[in-house]
Amino acid sequence: MFKKLRNIETAFQHVRAFTIAIVACAFLAVGFTIYQSHRLIATIQSRVYILFNGKVLDALAADRRDNVAVEARDHIKSFHELFFTLSPDDKANQANVGKALYLADETAKRAYDNLSESGYYANIISGNISQQLQVDSVQVDLRSYPYSFKCYATQNIVRSSSTVTRSLVTAGELRNIERSDNNPHGFLIQRWSTLENADIKVVNR
């Protein structure tokens, strides 16, 4: 009788141990599945699909902190190209400068107003002058906020009688703002000033 009871108790212990092992394995399997699902969702969400010229391109999204330097330099480059690229077309100039002023604060607006009042844009139009700007390099200091920068560029001013090449050096700061269609990088240039704007060479035609 006692032997049968011991056999039943032993069998019960075996069944209980087996059941605990099965439940533990089930929990491990569920946990592993949830973990893998989260990893898969994160991977899928980090992928961006871009439609370009009728083709779908696969790209990876990244945290902005990984691209601050690249975005900052491109923001500064875009501003200077828009602000300083001029032609003998008032509407084109206003459109470019209007886009540039979305990227900077009132210091850029003051510079534009000063140039307008001095007749700079009127002279561009009346003299059939073209002005093109090429950004050579942009230095951004990301160690402190707002981020200070220097921009080194070359201007080519084409007149009917000559072509003037000038060096342009500007400085300022960048602060973060909300991204928008008019300001896709989410930066604003502030305390912008021109440090140098000097002739390098003049070529007579």
Contact map, one row per residue, 1 for C-alpha under 8 A:
1111100000000000000000000000000000000000000000000000000000000000000000000000000000000000000000000000000000000000000000000000000000000000000000000000000000000000000000000000000000000000000000000000000000000
1111110000000000000000000000000000000000000000000000000000000000000000000000000000000000000000000000000000000000000000000000000000000000000000000000000000000000000000000000000000000000000000000000000000000
1111111000000000000000000000000000000000000000000000000000000000000000000000000000000000000000000000000000000000000000000000000000000000000000000000000000000000000000000000000000000000000000000000000000000
1111111100000000000000000000000000000000000000000000000000000000000000000000000000000000000000000000000000000000000000000000000000000000000000000000000000000000000000000000000000000000000000000000000000000
1111111110000000000000000000000000000000000000000000000000000000000000000000000000000000000000000000000000000000000000000000000000000000000000000000000000000000000000000000000000000000000000000000000000000
0111111111000000000000000000000000000000000000000000000000000000000000000000000000000000000000000000000000000000000000000000000000000000000000000000000000000000000000000000000000000000000000000000000000000
0011111111100000000000000000000000000000000000000000000000000000000000000000000000000000000000000000000000000000000000000000000000000000000000000000000000000000000000000000000000000000000000000000000000000
0001111111110000000000000000000000000000000000000000000000000000000000000000000000000000000000000000000000000000000000000000000000000000000000000000000000000000000000000000000000000000000000000000000000000
0000111111111000000000000000000000000000000000000000000000000000000000000000000000000000000000000000000000000000000000000000000000000000000000000000000000000000000000000000000000000000000000000000000000000
0000011111111100000000000000000000000000000000000000000000000000000000000000000000000000000000000000000000000000000000000000000000000000000000000000000000000000000000000000000000000000000000000000000000000
0000001111111110000000000000000000000000000000000000000000000000000000000000000000000000000000000000000000000000000000000000000000000000000000000000000000000000000000000000000000000000000000000000000000000
0000000111111111000000000000000000000000000000000000000000000000000000000000000000000000000000000000000000000000000000000000000000000000000000000000000000000000000000000000000000000000000000000000000000000
0000000011111111100000000000000000000000000000000000000000000000000000000000000000000000000000000000000000000000000000000000000000000000000000000000000000000000000000000000000000000000000000000000000000000
0000000001111111110000000000000000000000000000000000000000000000000000000000000000000000000000000000000000000000000000000000000000000000000000000000000000000000000000000000000000000000000000000000000000000
0000000000111111111000000000000000000000000000000000000000000000000000000000000000000000000000000000000000000000000000000000000000000000000000000000000000000000000000000000000000000000000000000000000000000
0000000000011111111100000000000000000000000000000000000000000000000000000000000000000000000000000000000000000000000000000000000000000000000000000000000000000000000000000000000000000000000000000000000000000
0000000000001111111110000000000000000000000000000000000000000000000000000000000000000000000000000000000000000000000000000000000000000000000000000000000000000000000000000000000000000000000000000000000000000
0000000000000111111111000000000000000000000000000000000000000000000000000000000000000000000000000000000000000000000000000000000000000000000000000000000000000000000000000000000000000000000000000000000000000
0000000000000011111111100000000000000000000000000000000000000000000000000000000000000000000000000000000000000000000000000000000000000000000000000000000000000000000000000000000000000000000000000000000000000
0000000000000001111111110000000000000000000000000000000000000000000000000000000000000000000000000000000000000000000000000000000000000000000000000000000000000000000000000000000000000000000000000000000000000
0000000000000000111111111000000000000000000000000000000000000000000000000000000000000000000000000000000000000000000000000000000000000000000000000000000000000000000000000000000000000000000000000000000000000
0000000000000000011111111100000000000000000000000000000000000000000000000000000000000000000000000000000000000000000000000000000000000000000000000000000000000000000000000000000000000000000000000000000000000
0000000000000000001111111110000000000000000000000000000000000000000000000000000000000000000000000000000000000000000000000000000000000000000000000000000000000000000000000000000000000000000000000000000000000
0000000000000000000111111111000000000000000000000000000000000000000000000000000000000000000000000000000000000000000000000000000000000000000000000000000000000000000000000000000000000000000000000000000000000
0000000000000000000011111111100000000000000000000000000000000000000000000000000000000000000000000000000000000000000000000000000000000000000000000000000000000000000000000000000000000000000000000000000000000
0000000000000000000001111111110000000000000000000000000000000000000000000000000000000000000000000000000000000000000000000000000000000000000000000000000000000000000000000000000000000000000000000000000000000
0000000000000000000000111111111000000000000000000000000000000000000000000000000000000000000000000000000000000000000000000000000000000000000000000000000000000000000000000000000000000000000000000000000000000
0000000000000000000000011111111100000000000000000000000000000000000000000000000000000000000000000000000000000000000000000000000000000000000000000000000000000000000000000000000000000000000000000000000000000
0000000000000000000000001111111110000000000000000000000000000000000000000000000000000000000000000000000000000000000000000000000000000000000000000000000000000000000000000000000000000000000000000000000000000
0000000000000000000000000111111111000000000000000000000000000000000000000000000000000000000000000000000000000000000000000000000000000000000000000000000000000000000000000000000000000000000000000000000000000
0000000000000000000000000011111111100000000000000000000000000000000000000000000000000000000000000000000000000000000000000000000000000000000000000000000000000000000000000000000000000000000000000000000000000
0000000000000000000000000001111111110000000000000000000000000000000000000000000000000000000000000000000000000000000000000000000000000000000000000000000000000000000000000000000000000000000000000000000000000
0000000000000000000000000000111111111000000000000000000000000000000000000000000000000000000000000000000000000000000000000000000000000000000000000000000000000000000000000000000000000000000000000000000000000
0000000000000000000000000000011111111100000000000000000000000000000000000000000000000000000000000000000000000000000000000000000000000000000000000000000000000000000000000000000000000000000000000000000000000
0000000000000000000000000000001111111110000000000000000000000000000000000000000000000000000000000000000000000000000000000000000000000000000000000000000000000000000000000000000000000000000000000000000000000
0000000000000000000000000000000111111111000000000000000000000000000000000000000000000000000000000000000000000000000000000000000000000000000000000000000000000000000000000000000000000000000000000000000000000
0000000000000000000000000000000011111111100000000000000000000000000000000000000000000000000000000000000000000000000000000000000000000000000000000000000000000000000000000000000000000000000000000000000000000
0000000000000000000000000000000001111111110000000000000000000000000000000000000000000000000000000000000000000000000000000000000000000000000000000000000000000000000000000000000000000000000000000000000000000
0000000000000000000000000000000000111111111000000000000000000000000000000000000000000000000000000000000000000000000000000000000000000000000000000000000000000000000000000000000000000000000000000000000000000
0000000000000000000000000000000000011111111100000000000000000000000000000000000000000000000000000000000000000000000000000000000000000000000000000000000000000000000000000000000000000000000000000000000000000
0000000000000000000000000000000000001111111110000000000000000000000000000000000000000000000000000000000000000000000000000000000000000000000000000000000000000000000000000000000000000000000000000000000000000
0000000000000000000000000000000000000111111111000000000000000000000000000000000000000000000000000000000000000000000000000000000000000000000000000000000000000000000000000000000000000000000000000000000000000
0000000000000000000000000000000000000011111111100000000000000000000000000000000000000000000000000000000000000000000000000000000000000000000000000000000000000000000000000000000000000000000000000000000000000
0000000000000000000000000000000000000001111111100000000000000000000000000000000000000000000000000000000000000000000000000000000000000000000000000000000000000000000000000000000000000000000000000000000000000
0000000000000000000000000000000000000000111111110000000000000000000000000000000000000000000000000000000000000000000000000000000000000000000000000000000000000000000000000000000000000000000000000000000000000
0000000000000000000000000000000000000000011111110000000000011100000000000000000000000000000000000000000000000000000000000000000000000000000000000000000000000000000000000000000000000000000000000000000000000
0000000000000000000000000000000000000000001111111000000001111000000000000000000000000000000000000000000000000000000000000000000000000000000000000000000000000000000000000000000000000000000000000000000000000
0000000000000000000000000000000000000000000011111100000001111000000000000000000000000000000000000000000000000000000000000000000000000000000000000000000000000000000000000000000000000000000000000000000000000
0000000000000000000000000000000000000000000000111110000111100000000000000000000000000000000000000000000000000000000000000000000000000000000000000000000000000000000000000000000000000000000000000000000000000
0000000000000000000000000000000000000000000000011111000111100000000000000000000000000000000000000000000000000000000000000000000000000000000000000000000000000000000000000000000000000000000000000000000000000
0000000000000000000000000000000000000000000000001111111110000000000000000000000000000000000000000000000000000000000000000000000000000000000000000000000000000000000000000000000000000000000000000000000000000
0000000000000000000000000000000000000000000000000111111110000000000000000000000000000000000000000000000000000000000000000000000000000000000000000000000000000000000000000000000000000000000000000000000000000
0000000000000000000000000000000000000000000000000011111000000000000000000000000000000000000000000000000000000000000000000000000000000000000000000000000000000000000000000000000000000000000000000000000000000
0000000000000000000000000000000000000000000000000011111100000000000000000000000000000000000000000000000000000000000000000000000000000000000000000000000000000000000000000000000000000000000000000000000000000
0000000000000000000000000000000000000000000000000011111110000000000000000000000000000000000000000000000000000000000000000000000000000000000000000000000000000000000000000000000000000000000000000000000000000
0000000000000000000000000000000000000000000000001111011111000000000000000000000000000000000000000000000000000000000000000000000000000000000000000000000000000000000000000000000000000000000000000000000000000
0000000000000000000000000000000000000000000000001111001111100000000000000000000000000000000000000000000000000000000000000000000000000000000000000000000000000000000000000000000000000000000000000000000000000
0000000000000000000000000000000000000000000000111100000111110000000000000000000000000000000000000000000000000000000000000000000000000000000000000000000000000000000000000000000000000000000000000000000000000
0000000000000000000000000000000000000000000000111100000011111000000000000000000000000000000000000000000000000000000000000000000000000000000000000000000000000000000000000000000000000000000000000000000000000
0000000000000000000000000000000000000000000001110000000001111100000000000000000000000000000000000000000000000000000000000000000000000000000000000000000000000000000000000000000000000000000000000000000000000
0000000000000000000000000000000000000000000001110000000000111110000000000000000000000000000000000000000000000000000000000000000000000000000000000000000000000000000000000000000000000000000000000000000000000
0000000000000000000000000000000000000000000001000000000000011111011000000000000000000000000000000000000000000000000000000000000000000000000000000000000000000000000000000000000000000000000000000000000000000
0000000000000000000000000000000000000000000000000000000000001111111000000000000000000000000000000000000000000000000000000000000000000000000000000000000000000000000000000000000000000000000000000000000000000
0000000000000000000000000000000000000000000000000000000000000111111100000000000000000000000000000000000000000000000000000000000000000000000000000000000000000000000000000000000000000000000000000000000000000
0000000000000000000000000000000000000000000000000000000000000011111100000000000000000000000000000000000000000000000000000000000000000000000000000000000000000000000000000000000000000000000000000000000000000
0000000000000000000000000000000000000000000000000000000000000111111100000000000000000000000000000000000000000000000000000000000000000000000000000000000000000000000000000000000000000000000000000000000000000
0000000000000000000000000000000000000000000000000000000000000111111111100000000000000000000000000000000000000000000000000000000000000000000000000000000000000000000000000000000000000000000000000000000000000
0000000000000000000000000000000000000000000000000000000000000001111111110000000000000000000000000000000000000000000000000000000000000000000000000000000000000000000000000000000000000000000000000000000000000
0000000000000000000000000000000000000000000000000000000000000000001111111000000000000000000000000000000000000000000000000000000000000000000101000000000000000000000000000000000000000000000000000000000000000
0000000000000000000000000000000000000000000000000000000000000000001111111100000000000000000000000000000000000000000000000000000000000000000000000000000000000000000000000000000000000000000000000000000000000
0000000000000000000000000000000000000000000000000000000000000000001111111110000000000000000000000000000000000000000000000000000000000000000000000000000000000000000000000000000000000000100000000000000000000
0000000000000000000000000000000000000000000000000000000000000000000111111111000000000000000000000000000000000000000000000000000000000000000100000000000000000000000000000000010000000000101000000000000000000
0000000000000000000000000000000000000000000000000000000000000000000011111111100000000000000000000000000000000000000000000000000000000000011100000000000000000000000000000000000000000000000000000000000000000
0000000000000000000000000000000000000000000000000000000000000000000001111111110000000000000000000000000000000000000000000000000000000000000000000000000000000000000000000000000000000000000000000000000000000
0000000000000000000000000000000000000000000000000000000000000000000000111111111000000000000000000000001000000000000000000000000000000000000000000000000000000000000000000000000000000000101000000000000000000
0000000000000000000000000000000000000000000000000000000000000000000000011111111100000000000000000000000000000000000000000000000000000000010000000000001000000000000000000000000000000000000010000000000000000
0000000000000000000000000000000000000000000000000000000000000000000000001111111110000000000000000000000000000000000000000000000000000010010000000000001000000000000000000000000000000000000000000000000000000
0000000000000000000000000000000000000000000000000000000000000000000000000111111111000000000000000001000000000000000000000000000000000000000000000000000000000000000000000000000000000000000000000000000000000
0000000000000000000000000000000000000000000000000000000000000000000000000011111111100000000000000001101100000000000000000000000000000000000000000000000000000000000000000000000000000000000000000000000000000
0000000000000000000000000000000000000000000000000000000000000000000000000001111111110000000000000001000000000000000000000000000000001010000000000000000000000000000000000000000000000000000000000000000000000
0000000000000000000000000000000000000000000000000000000000000000000000000000111111111000000000000000000000000000000000000000000000011110000000000000000000000000000000000000000000000000000000000000000000000
0000000000000000000000000000000000000000000000000000000000000000000000000000011111111000000000011011000000000000000000000000000000000000000000000000000000000000000000000000000000000000000000000000000000000
0000000000000000000000000000000000000000000000000000000000000000000000000000001111111100000000011001100000000000000000000000000000000000000000000000000000000000000000000000000000000000000000000000000000000
0000000000000000000000000000000000000000000000000000000000000000000000000000000111111100000000000000000000000000000000000000000000111000000000000000000000000000000000000000000000000000000000000000000000000
0000000000000000000000000000000000000000000000000000000000000000000000000000000011111110000010010000000000000000000000000000000001111000000000000000000000000000000000000000000000000000000000000000000000000
0000000000000000000000000000000000000000000000000000000000000000000000000000000000111111100110000000000000000000000000000001000001110000000000000000000000000000000000000000000000000000000000000000000000000
0000000000000000000000000000000000000000000000000000000000000000000000000000000000001111110110000000000000000000000000000001100111100000000000000000000000000000000000000000000000000000000000000000000000000
0000000000000000000000000000000000000000000000000000000000000000000000000000000000000111110000000000000000000000000000000001111111000000000000000000000000000000000000000000000000000000000000000000000000000
0000000000000000000000000000000000000000000000000000000000000000000000000000000000000111111110000000000000000000000000000000100000000000000000000000000000000000000000000000000000000000000000000000000000000
0000000000000000000000000000000000000000000000000000000000000000000000000000000000000011111111000000000000000000000000001000100000000000000000000000000000000000000000000000000000000000000000000000000000000
0000000000000000000000000000000000000000000000000000000000000000000000000000000000000000111111100000000000000000000000000000000000000000000000000000000000000000000000000000000000000000000000000000000000000
0000000000000000000000000000000000000000000000000000000000000000000000000000000000000110111111110000000000000000000000000000000000000000000000000000000000000000000000000000000000000000000000000000000000000
0000000000000000000000000000000000000000000000000000000000000000000000000000000000001110111111111000000000000000000000000000000000000000000000000000000000000000000000000000000000000000000000000000000000000
0000000000000000000000000000000000000000000000000000000000000000000000000000000000000000011111111100000000000000000000000000000000000000000000000000000000000000000000000000000000000000000000000000000000000
0000000000000000000000000000000000000000000000000000000000000000000000000000000000000000001111111110000000000000000000000000000000000000000000000000000000000000000000000000000000000000000000000000000000000
0000000000000000000000000000000000000000000000000000000000000000000000000000000001101000000111111111000000000000000000000000000000000000000000000000000000000000000000000000000000000000000000000000000000000
0000000000000000000000000000000000000000000000000000000000000000000000000000000001100000000011111111100000000000000000000000000000000000000000000000000000000000000000000000000000000000000000000000000000000
0000000000000000000000000000000000000000000000000000000000000000000000000000000000000000000001111111110000000000000000000000000000000000000000000000000000000000000000000000000000000000000000000000000000000
0000000000000000000000000000000000000000000000000000000000000000000000000000000001000000000000111111111000000000000000000000000000000000000000000000000000000000000000000000000000000100000000000000000000000
0000000000000000000000000000000000000000000000000000000000000000000000000000011101100000000000011111111100000000000000000000000000000000000000000000000000000000000000000000000000000000000000000000000000000
0000000000000000000000000000000000000000000000000000000000000000000000000000001000100000000000001111111110011000000000000000000000000000000000000000000000000000000000000000000000000000000000000000000000000
0000000000000000000000000000000000000000000000000000000000000000000000000000000000000000000000000111111110000000000000000000000000000000000000000000000000000000000000000000000000000110000100000000000000000
0000000000000000000000000000000000000000000000000000000000000000000000000010001000000000000000000011111110000000000000000000000000000000000000000000000000000000000000000000000000000110001110000000000000000
0000000000000000000000000000000000000000000000000000000000000000000000000000001000000000000000000001111111110000000000000000000000000000000000000000000000000000000000000000000000000000000111000000000000000
0000000000000000000000000000000000000000000000000000000000000000000000000000000000000000000000000000111111111000000000000000000000000000000000000000000000000000000000000000000000000000000111100000000000000
0000000000000000000000000000000000000000000000000000000000000000000000000000000000000000000000000000000111111100000000000000000000000000000000000000000000000000000000000000000000000000000001000000000000000
0000000000000000000000000000000000000000000000000000000000000000000000000000000000000000000000000000000111111110000000000000000000000000000000000000000000000000000000000000000000000000000001111000000000000
0000000000000000000000000000000000000000000000000000000000000000000000000000000000000000000000000000100111111111000000000000000000000000000000000000000000000000000000000000000000000000000000010000000000000
0000000000000000000000000000000000000000000000000000000000000000000000000000000000000000000000000000100011111111100000000000000000000000000000000000000000000000000000000000000000000000000000000000000000000
0000000000000000000000000000000000000000000000000000000000000000000000000000000000000000000000000000000001111111110000000000000000000000000000000000000000000000000000000000000000000000000000000000000000000
0000000000000000000000000000000000000000000000000000000000000000000000000000000000000000000000000000000000111111111000000000000000000000000000000000000000000000000000000000000000000000000000000000000000000
0000000000000000000000000000000000000000000000000000000000000000000000000000000000000000000000000000000000011111111100000000000000000000000000000000000000000000000000000000000000000000000000000000000000000
0000000000000000000000000000000000000000000000000000000000000000000000000000000000000000000000000000000000001111111110000000000000000000000000000000000000000000000000000000000000000000000000000000000000000
0000000000000000000000000000000000000000000000000000000000000000000000000000000000000000000000000000000000000111111111000000000000000000000000000000000000000000000000000000000000000000000000000000000000000
0000000000000000000000000000000000000000000000000000000000000000000000000000000000000000000000000000000000000011111111111000000000000000000000000000000000000000000000000000000000000000000000000000000000000
0000000000000000000000000000000000000000000000000000000000000000000000000000000000000000000000000000000000000001111111111100000000000000000000000000000000000000000000000000000000000000000000000000000000000
0000000000000000000000000000000000000000000000000000000000000000000000000000000000000000000000000000000000000000111111110000000000000000000000000000000000000000000000000000000000000000000000000000000000000
0000000000000000000000000000000000000000000000000000000000000000000000000000000000000000000000000000000000000000011111110000000000000000000000000000000000000000000000000000000000000000000000000000000000000
0000000000000000000000000000000000000000000000000000000000000000000000000000000000000000000000000000000000000000001111111110000000000000000000000000000000000000000000000000000000000000000000000000000000000
0000000000000000000000000000000000000000000000000000000000000000000000000000000000000000000000000000000000000000001111111111000000000000000000000000000000000000000000000000000000000000000000000000000000000
0000000000000000000000000000000000000000000000000000000000000000000000000000000000000000010000000000000000000000001100111111100000000000000000000000000000000000000000000000000000000000000000000000000000000
0000000000000000000000000000000000000000000000000000000000000000000000000000000000000000000000000000000000000000000100111111110000000000000000000000000000000000000000000000000000000000000000000000000000000
0000000000000000000000000000000000000000000000000000000000000000000000000000000000000000000000000000000000000000000000111111111010000000000000000000000000000000000000000000000000000000000000000000000000000
0000000000000000000000000000000000000000000000000000000000000000000000000000000000000111000000000000000000000000000000011111111111000000000000000000000000000000000000000000000000000000000000000000000000000
0000000000000000000000000000000000000000000000000000000000000000000000000000000000000011110000000000000000000000000000001111111110000000000000000000000000000000000000000000000000000000000000000000000000000
0000000000000000000000000000000000000000000000000000000000000000000000000000000000000001000000000000000000000000000000000111111110000000000000000000000000000000000000000000000000000000000000000000000000000
0000000000000000000000000000000000000000000000000000000000000000000000000000000000000001000000000000000000000000000000000011111110000000000000000000000000000010000000000000000000000000000000000000000000000
0000000000000000000000000000000000000000000000000000000000000000000000000000000000000011000000000000000000000000000000000001111111000000000000000000000000000011000000000000000000000000000000000000000000000
0000000000000000000000000000000000000000000000000000000000000000000000000000000000000011000000000000000000000000000000000011111111100000000000000000000000001111000000000000000000000000000000000000000000000
0000000000000000000000000000000000000000000000000000000000000000000000000000000000001111000000000000000000000000000000000001000111110000000000000000000000001110000000000000000000000000000000000000000000000
0000000000000000000000000000000000000000000000000000000000000000000000000000000000011110000000000000000000000000000000000000000011111000000000000000000000111100000000000000000000000000000000000000000000000
0000000000000000000000000000000000000000000000000000000000000000000000000000000010011100000000000000000000000000000000000000000001111100000000000000000000111000000000000000000000000000000000000000000000000
0000000000000000000000000000000000000000000000000000000000000000000000000000000110011000000000000000000000000000000000000000000000111110000000000000000011110000000000000000000000000000000000000000000000000
0000000000000000000000000000000000000000000000000000000000000000000000000000000010000000000000000000000000000000000000000000000000011111000000000000000011100000000000000000000000000000000000000000000000000
0000000000000000000000000000000000000000000000000000000000000000000000000000100110000000000000000000000000000000000000000000000000001111110000000000001111000000000000000000000000000000000000000000000000000
0000000000000000000000000000000000000000000000000000000000000000000000000000000000000000000000000000000000000000000000000000000000000111110000000000001111000000000000000000000000000000000000000000000000000
0000000000000000000000000000000000000000000000000000000000000000000000000000000000000000000000000000000000000000000000000000000000000011111000000000001110000000000000000000000000000000000000000000000000000
0000000000000000000000000000000000000000000000000000000000000000000000001001100000000000000000000000000000000000000000000000000000000011111100000000111100000000000000000000000000000000000000000000000000000
0000000000000000000000000000000000000000000000000000000000000000000000001000000000000000000000000000000000000000000000000000000000000000111110000000111000000000000000000000000000000000000000000000000000000
0000000000000000000000000000000000000000000000000000000000000000000010011000000000000000000000000000000000000000000000000000000000000000011111000011110000000000000000000000000000000000000000000000000000000
0000000000000000000000000000000000000000000000000000000000000000000000000000000000000000000000000000000000000000000000000000000000000000001111110011100000000000000000000000000000000000000000000000000000000
0000000000000000000000000000000000000000000000000000000000000000000010000000000000000000000000000000000000000000000000000000000000000000000111111011000000000000000000000000000000000000000000000000000000000
0000000000000000000000000000000000000000000000000000000000000000000000000000000000000000000000000000000000000000000000000000000000000000000011111010000000000000000000000000000000000000000000000000000000000
0000000000000000000000000000000000000000000000000000000000000000000000000000000000000000000000000000000000000000000000000000000000000000000011111111000000000000000000000000000000000000000000000000000000000
0000000000000000000000000000000000000000000000000000000000000000000000000000000000000000000000000000000000000000000000000000000000000000000001111111000000000000000000000000001000000000000000000000000000000
0000000000000000000000000000000000000000000000000000000000000000000000000000000000000000000000000000000000000000000000000000000000000000000000011111000000000000000000000000111000000000000000000000000000000
0000000000000000000000000000000000000000000000000000000000000000000000000000000000000000000000000000000000000000000000000000000000000000000111111111100000000000000000000000111000000000000000000000000000000
0000000000000000000000000000000000000000000000000000000000000000000000000000000000000000000000000000000000000000000000000000000000000000000111011111110000000000000000000011110000000000000000000000000000000
0000000000000000000000000000000000000000000000000000000000000000000000000000000000000000000000000000000000000000000000000000000000000000011110000011111000000000000000000011110000000000000000000000000000000
0000000000000000000000000000000000000000000000000000000000000000000000000000000000000000000000000000000000000000000000000000000000000000011100000001111100000000000000001111000000000000000000000000000000000
0000000000000000000000000000000000000000000000000000000000000000000000000001100000000000000000000000000000000000000000000000000000000011111000000000111110000000000000011110000000000000000000000000000000000
0000000000000000000000000000000000000000000000000000000000000000000000000000000000000000000000000000000000000000000000000000000000000011110000000000011111000000000000111100000000000000000000000000000000000
0000000000000000000000000000000000000000000000000000000000000000000000000000000000000000000000000000000000000000000000000000000000001111100000000000001111100000000000111000000000000000000000000000000000000
0000000000000000000000000000000000000000000000000000000000000000000000000000000000000000000000000000000000000000000000000000000000001111000000000000000111110000000011110000000000000000000000000000000000000
0000000000000000000000000000000000000000000000000000000000000000000000000000000000000000000000000000000000000000000000000000000000111100000000000000000011111000000111110000000000000000000000000000000000000
0000000000000000000000000000000000000000000000000000000000000000000000000000000000000000000000000000000000000000000000000000000000111000000000000000000001111100001111000000000000000000000000000000000000000
0000000000000000000000000000000000000000000000000000000000000000000000000000000000000000000000000000000000000000000000000000000011110000000000000000000000111110001111000000000000000000000000000000000000000
0000000000000000000000000000000000000000000000000000000000000000000000000000000000000000000000000000000000000000000000000000000011100000000000000000000000011111011100000000000000000000000000000000000000000
0000000000000000000000000000000000000000000000000000000000000000000000000000000000000000000000000000000000000000000000000000001111000000000000000000000000001111111000000000000000000000000000000000000000000
0000000000000000000000000000000000000000000000000000000000000000000000000000000000000000000000000000000000000000000000000000000110000000000000000000000000000111110000000000000000000000000000000000000000001
0000000000000000000000000000000000000000000000000000000000000000000000000000000000000000000000000000000000000000000000000000000000000000000000000000000000000011111000000000000000000000000000000000000000011
0000000000000000000000000000000000000000000000000000000000000000000000000000000000000000000000000000000000000000000000000000000000000000000000000000000000000111111100000000000000000000000000000000000001111
0000000000000000000000000000000000000000000000000000000000000000000000000000000000000000000000000000000000000000000000000000000000000000000000000000000000011110111110000000000000000000000000000000000001111
0000000000000000000000000000000000000000000000000000000000000000000000000000000000000000000000000000000000000000000000000000000000000000000000000000000000111100011111000000000000000000000000000000001111100
0000000000000000000000000000000000000000000000000000000000000000000000000000000000000000000000000000000000000000000000000000000000000000000000000000000001111000001111100000000000000000000000000000001111000
0000000000000000000000000000000000000000000000000000000000000000000000000000000000000000000000000000000000000000000000000000000000000000000000000000000001111000000111110000000000000000000000000000111110000
0000000000000000000000000000000000000000000000000000000000000000000000000000000000000000000000000000000000000000000000000000000000000000000000000000000111100000000011111000000000000000000000000001111100000
0000000000000000000000000000000000000000000000000000000000000000000000000000000000000000000000000000000000000000000000000000000000000000000000000000001111100000000001111100000000000000000000000111110000000
0000000000000000000000000000000000000000000000000000000000000000000000000000000000000000000000000000000000000000000000000000000000000000000000000000011110000000000000111110000000000000000000000111100000000
0000000000000000000000000000000000000000000000000000000000000000000000000000000000000000000000000000000000000000000000000000000000000000000000000000011100000000000000011111000000000000000000011111000000000
0000000000000000000000000000000000000000000000000000000000000000000000000000000000000000000000000000000000000000000000000000000000000000000000000001111000000000000000001111100000000000000000111110000000000
0000000000000000000000000000000000000000000000000000000000000000000000000000000000000000000000000000000000000000000000000000000000000000000000000001110000000000000000000111110000000000000011111000000000000
0000000000000000000000000000000000000000000000000000000000000000000000000000000000000000000000000000000000000000000000000000000000000000000000000111100000000000000000000011111000000000000011110000000000000
0000000000000000000000000000000000000000000000000000000000000000000000010000000000000000000000000000000000000000000000000000000000000000000000000111100000000000000000000001111100000000001111000000000000000
0000000000000000000000000000000000000000000000000000000000000000000000000000000000000000000000000000000000000000000000000000000000000000000000001110000000000000000000000000111110000000001111000000000000000
0000000000000000000000000000000000000000000000000000000000000000000000000000000000000000000000000000000000000000000000000000000000000000000000000000000000000000000000000000011111000000011100000000000000000
0000000000000000000000000000000000000000000000000000000000000000000000000000000000000000000000000000000000000000000000000000000000000000000000000000000000000000000000000000001111100000011100000000000000000
0000000000000000000000000000000000000000000000000000000000000000000000000000000000000000000000000000000000000000000000000000000000000000000000000000000000000000000000000000000111110000011000000000000000000
0000000000000000000000000000000000000000000000000000000000000000000000000000000000000000000000000000000000000000000000000000000000000000000000000000000000000000000000000000000011111011111000000000000000000
0000000000000000000000000000000000000000000000000000000000000000000000000000000000000000000000000000000000000000000000000000000000000000000000000000000000000000000000000000000001111111010000000000000000000
0000000000000000000000000000000000000000000000000000000000000000000000000000000000000000000000000000000000000000000000000000000000000000000000000000000000000000000000000000000000111111000000000000000000000
0000000000000000000000000000000000000000000000000000000000000000000000000000000000000000000000000010011000000000000000000000000000000000000000000000000000000000000000000000000000011111000000000000000000000
0000000000000000000000000000000000000000000000000000000000000000000000000000000000000000000000000000011000000000000000000000000000000000000000000000000000000000000000000000000000111111111000000000000000000
0000000000000000000000000000000000000000000000000000000000000000000000000000000000000000000000000000000000000000000000000000000000000000000000000000000000000000000000000000000000111111110000000000000000000
0000000000000000000000000000000000000000000000000000000000000000000000110010000000000000000000000000000000000000000000000000000000000000000000000000000000000000000000000000000000100011111000000000000000000
0000000000000000000000000000000000000000000000000000000000000000000000000000000000000000000000000000000000000000000000000000000000000000000000000000000000000000000000000000000111110011111100000000000000000
0000000000000000000000000000000000000000000000000000000000000000000000010010000000000000000000000000001000000000000000000000000000000000000000000000000000000000000000000000011111100010111110000000000000000
0000000000000000000000000000000000000000000000000000000000000000000000000000000000000000000000000000011110000000000000000000000000000000000000000000000000000000000000000000011110000000011111000000000000000
0000000000000000000000000000000000000000000000000000000000000000000000000001000000000000000000000000001110000000000000000000000000000000000000000000000000000000000000000001111000000000001111110000000000000
0000000000000000000000000000000000000000000000000000000000000000000000000000000000000000000000000000000111100000000000000000000000000000000000000000000000000000000000000001111000000000000111110000000000000
0000000000000000000000000000000000000000000000000000000000000000000000000000000000000000000000000000000010100000000000000000000000000000000000000000000000000000000000000011100000000000000011111000000000000
0000000000000000000000000000000000000000000000000000000000000000000000000000000000000000000000000000000000110000000000000000000000000000000000000000000000000000000000000111100000000000000011111100000000000
0000000000000000000000000000000000000000000000000000000000000000000000000000000000000000000000000000000000100000000000000000000000000000000000000000000000000000000000000111000000000000000000111110000000000
0000000000000000000000000000000000000000000000000000000000000000000000000000000000000000000000000000000000000000000000000000000000000000000000000000000000000000000000011110000000000000000000011111100000000
0000000000000000000000000000000000000000000000000000000000000000000000000000000000000000000000000000000000000000000000000000000000000000000000000000000000000000000000011110000000000000000000001111100000000
0000000000000000000000000000000000000000000000000000000000000000000000000000000000000000000000000000000000000000000000000000000000000000000000000000000000000000000000111100000000000000000000000111110000000
0000000000000000000000000000000000000000000000000000000000000000000000000000000000000000000000000000000000000000000000000000000000000000000000000000000000000000000001111000000000000000000000000111111000000
0000000000000000000000000000000000000000000000000000000000000000000000000000000000000000000000000000000000000000000000000000000000000000000000000000000000000000000001110000000000000000000000000001111100000
0000000000000000000000000000000000000000000000000000000000000000000000000000000000000000000000000000000000000000000000000000000000000000000000000000000000000000000111100000000000000000000000000000111111000
0000000000000000000000000000000000000000000000000000000000000000000000000000000000000000000000000000000000000000000000000000000000000000000000000000000000000000000111100000000000000000000000000000011111000
0000000000000000000000000000000000000000000000000000000000000000000000000000000000000000000000000000000000000000000000000000000000000000000000000000000000000000000111000000000000000000000000000000001111100
0000000000000000000000000000000000000000000000000000000000000000000000000000000000000000000000000000000000000000000000000000000000000000000000000000000000000000011110000000000000000000000000000000001111110
0000000000000000000000000000000000000000000000000000000000000000000000000000000000000000000000000000000000000000000000000000000000000000000000000000000000000000011100000000000000000000000000000000000011111
0000000000000000000000000000000000000000000000000000000000000000000000000000000000000000000000000000000000000000000000000000000000000000000000000000000000000000111000000000000000000000000000000000000001111
0000000000000000000000000000000000000000000000000000000000000000000000000000000000000000000000000000000000000000000000000000000000000000000000000000000000000001111000000000000000000000000000000000000000111
